[in-house]
Amino acid sequence: MSRLIGHVRDLRRFPVKSMGGEARDALELRWPGILGDRQFAFHRLAERGRFPWLTARNVAAMVLHHPCYADPDDPRTSAVTVRTPEGEEMDLHDPALLARLAAEAGQPIGLMQVGRGVFDTMPVSLGTTGGLGLVDAMHGAALDPRRFRLNVLIETSEPEEALKGRRLAFGSGAALLVNEGIPRCAMVQVDPDTALRDPSVQKTVVHHFDNCVGLYAATAACGAIRMGDAVVVLD
């Protein structure tokens, strides 16, 4: 049995963890996750804990840096260019970019490439317009979905809670196994266009949504996910 619940409304991948995302017409879903997503990450050299990454929690302006692949279809070997907040184009490996971020972080950092992607928990993050609409309603203002750094946004009124543990199939045969809600951190405070922090956003998420917005998922079947794809729950 299957049930149509909606359509794909937005697709994004993030070449560099915590930097701006790329809007895409299609994402290639492979067993480790989305091809090219969070393939690079800056890390704090002195950090020996479980989360060594430099993120917008440390340097909010990271979200204003926009990386893109020179060859979008071959991100593992492609060069990466980063557009800075001032509009300058820099190679991701440019020592000047590393020095700039290190200065803003106030500590030495390095750059790492990980073929399987640098994920906090699971490789794909998805959300629904219905779920984000509830957040907007409780917050009392519309929030840019980019605050939540989702790979896949589905146009549907289906409650996110109802999708946990389900398989979602997309138009071309790609499928995701939905796992759990995404615990949120201070990243949601950061405006994706200005990098200004608004702590009230995180308070809304904590107080009204048990600090979870969006859903983690893993690959159930490889393939392409495309804008406008029908999304079906496989019961």
C-alpha positions in Angstrom: 0.0 0.0 0.0 1.2 3.6 -0.7 -0.2 7.0 -0.1 0.6 10.3 -1.8 1.3 13.0 0.8 2.7 15.9 -1.3 5.5 17.1 -3.5 9.1 18.3 -3.3 9.1 22.0 -2.8 12.8 22.8 -2.2 16.1 21.0 -2.5 19.5 22.1 -1.1 22.9 20.7 -0.5 25.7 22.2 1.6 29.2 21.7 0.1 30.8 23.0 3.3 29.4 22.3 6.7 27.8 25.4 8.2 28.3 27.6 5.1 25.5 28.7 2.8 23.6 26.0 0.8 23.1 25.5 -2.9 19.5 25.4 -4.2 19.3 22.5 -6.6 16.8 21.2 -9.2 17.8 17.7 -8.3 19.8 15.8 -5.6 21.5 12.5 -6.2 20.8 10.2 -3.3 23.4 7.5 -2.7 23.9 5.0 0.1 26.1 7.4 2.2 23.7 10.3 1.6 23.3 13.1 -0.9 26.2 13.4 -3.3 28.3 16.4 -2.4 26.5 17.3 0.8 28.7 18.5 3.6 31.7 17.0 2.0 34.0 19.6 3.5 34.2 21.0 7.0 36.4 23.4 8.9 37.5 22.0 12.3 39.1 23.5 15.4 42.6 22.1 15.8 42.7 22.3 19.6 39.3 20.6 20.0 39.6 17.0 21.2 35.9 16.3 21.9 33.3 14.6 19.7 32.3 17.8 17.9 35.5 19.5 16.5 33.7 21.3 13.7 33.8 25.1 13.3 30.2 26.1 12.7 28.0 29.2 12.7 27.6 28.6 16.4 31.2 29.8 16.7 31.3 32.2 13.7 27.8 33.3 12.6 29.2 34.8 9.4 29.9 31.4 8.0 26.4 31.3 6.7 27.2 34.3 4.5 29.9 32.4 2.7 28.5 30.5 -0.3 30.5 27.6 -1.8 29.8 26.0 -5.1 31.3 23.1 -7.1 33.0 24.0 -10.4 31.7 20.6 -11.6 28.4 20.1 -9.8 28.0 16.5 -11.0 31.4 15.3 -9.7 31.8 17.0 -6.3 34.3 14.5 -5.0 37.0 15.8 -7.3 35.6 19.2 -8.2 37.2 22.5 -7.3 35.1 24.5 -4.9 34.8 28.3 -5.0 33.5 30.3 -2.1 31.7 33.7 -2.5 32.5 35.8 0.6 30.0 38.2 2.2 31.8 41.0 0.3 31.3 39.2 -3.0 34.9 38.1 -3.5 35.4 34.7 -5.1 38.0 32.5 -3.3 39.2 28.9 -3.7 38.0 26.9 -0.7 41.6 25.9 -0.1 43.0 29.4 -0.3 45.1 30.0 2.8 43.6 33.5 3.0 40.2 32.1 3.6 41.4 29.7 6.3 43.2 32.6 8.0 40.1 34.8 7.8 37.9 32.2 9.5 40.6 31.4 12.0 40.8 35.1 13.0 37.0 35.3 13.4 37.0 32.1 15.4 39.9 33.3 17.6 41.6 29.9 17.3 43.6 27.8 14.8 41.5 25.8 12.3 41.9 23.3 9.5 39.9 22.1 6.5 38.9 18.5 6.0 37.3 16.7 3.1 35.2 13.6 4.0 33.8 11.5 1.1 30.8 10.3 3.1 29.9 13.7 4.4 30.2 15.4 7.7 26.8 14.8 9.4 25.8 15.4 13.0 23.7 12.2 13.2 22.1 11.0 9.9 22.9 11.9 6.3 19.7 13.5 5.1 17.6 16.2 6.7 14.0 16.8 5.6 11.1 18.9 6.6 7.5 19.7 5.7 5.7 22.9 5.0 3.1 21.9 7.5 5.8 21.4 10.2 7.5 24.7 9.5 4.1 26.4 9.3 3.5 25.3 12.9 6.8 26.8 14.0 5.9 30.1 12.3 2.5 30.1 14.1 4.0 29.5 17.5 6.8 32.0 16.9 4.3 34.7 15.7 6.3 35.4 12.5 7.4 33.7 9.3 10.9 32.2 9.6 13.1 31.5 6.6 13.2 27.7 6.1 17.0 28.1 5.4 17.5 28.6 9.2 16.8 24.8 9.5 19.3 23.8 6.8 17.1 21.1 5.3 18.1 19.0 2.3 14.5 18.2 1.2 11.4 20.3 1.9 8.1 18.6 1.2 4.9 20.5 0.5 2.4 18.6 2.7 0.1 19.1 5.6 1.2 15.6 7.0 2.4 16.0 10.6 6.1 15.3 10.9 5.4 13.0 13.8 3.4 10.8 11.5 6.4 10.3 9.2 8.8 8.8 11.8 9.7 5.3 10.9 8.1 5.5 7.5 9.7 5.0 4.0 9.2 8.0 1.6 9.4 7.3 -2.1 10.1 10.0 -4.6 9.2 10.3 -8.3 12.2 8.5 -9.9 12.4 5.6 -7.3 14.7 7.2 -4.7 13.5 6.5 -1.2 14.3 7.6 2.3 13.8 5.9 5.7 12.7 8.6 8.2 14.2 8.1 11.6 13.7 10.8 14.2 13.2 14.5 14.8 16.2 16.8 14.5 17.4 18.2 17.8 18.2 21.9 17.2 21.1 24.0 18.4 22.0 27.7 18.3 22.3 27.5 14.5 18.6 28.2 14.2 19.2 31.6 15.8 21.3 32.8 12.8 19.6 34.7 10.0 20.8 33.2 6.7 20.9 36.6 5.0 22.4 38.8 7.7 24.1 36.4 10.2 22.4 38.3 13.0 21.3 36.1 16.0 17.7 36.0 17.3 17.6 33.8 20.4 13.8 33.9 20.4 13.8 31.4 17.5 15.6 28.8 19.6 13.3 29.5 22.5 10.2 28.8 20.3 11.7 25.6 19.2 12.7 24.5 22.7 9.4 25.5 24.4 6.9 24.4 21.8 8.6 21.6 19.9 10.7 19.8 22.4 13.7 21.3 20.6 13.1 19.2 17.5 12.2 20.6 14.0 12.5 18.6 10.9 13.4 14.9 10.5 16.6 12.9 10.0 16.5 10.2 7.3 18.8 7.7 5.7 18.8 6.2 2.2 16.4 3.4 1.5 16.8 3.3 -2.3 19.3 5.3 -4.4 18.3 7.6 -7.2 17.5 11.2 -7.9 15.2 13.4 -6.0 13.8 16.2 -8.2 11.9 19.4 -7.6 8.2 18.7 -8.0 8.5 15.0 -7.4 5.5 13.3 -5.9 6.2 12.0 -2.4 4.6 8.8 -1.4 4.5 7.1 2.0 5.0 3.3 1.6 2.9 1.7 4.3 
